[in-house]
Amino acid sequence: MNATTTALVTGANKGLGRETVRRLGELGWQIFLGARDADRGKQAATELAEQGFNVEFVHLDVTSAESIAAAVAAVGARITALDVLINNAGVGGGFPAPQDTQAADFRTVFETNVFAPVQVTHAFLPLLRAATQPRVVMVSSGMGSLAITSDPNRVESTMTNLPYTSSKSALNMITSQYARALPEIQINAADPGYTATDFNGHAGYQNLTEGTDAIVELATLGPDGPTGGYFDRQGTIPW
């Protein structure tokens, strides 16, 4: 992996996405910074490019089929193969109490956290298949693990929620199924851990570098690396 390694990161104008772009940029990769907000995305890409990283903005609303198609065309006009796709874009959905949650509360969360990674992955499969060693990283959460959320020793067990947690559990199964169906692509799920970002009001105890450790590790896997797994920065975690 060198300067010709290419990657696309969704939801990358801030937080974990932007830090992932920065860290992969340090490796000399060619990175496409995907963001729904064009102004913020362009600003983030410009700032990173000014730091010497090979970063380009691509407008990408992961909930819009038209936007996804346009992003594929834009990226395909610049490169012939995509080595790494990182499905990072996600929403929390406001964490309503389970007893107050209604079906409508699931829809926005699932559109972004479940349906979008499927749509984006499907759309970029031709470019991924053109790569020598394609990798897909699904940014999940420990909140999607039945084992972790049931462990009283884990902070995740203290947070009750229906839409977000179930969306990440669904994403985990999607990851597993993709990996079984597409053995030529290394497809894994990453749990960033409880990281201080806008997502949680900066309440997390990890910094952005720690929060992106698992993502970067899976993005930079060698040919003999795993597929169909679920990892945090310490290693394999239970589904």
Secondary structure, DSSP 8 states (H G I E B T S, - for coil): --TT-EEEESS-SSHHHHHHHHHHHHTT-EEEEEESSHHHHHHHHHHHHHTT-EEEEEE--TT-HHHHHHHHHHHHTT-S---EEEE-----TT---GGG--THHHHHHHIIIIIHHHHHHHHHHHHHHTSSS-EEEEE--GGG-HHHHT-TTSGGGG---SHHHHHHHHHHHHHHHHHHH-TTSEEEEE---SB-SGGGTT--SB-HHHHTHHHHHHHT--TT---S-EEETTEE---
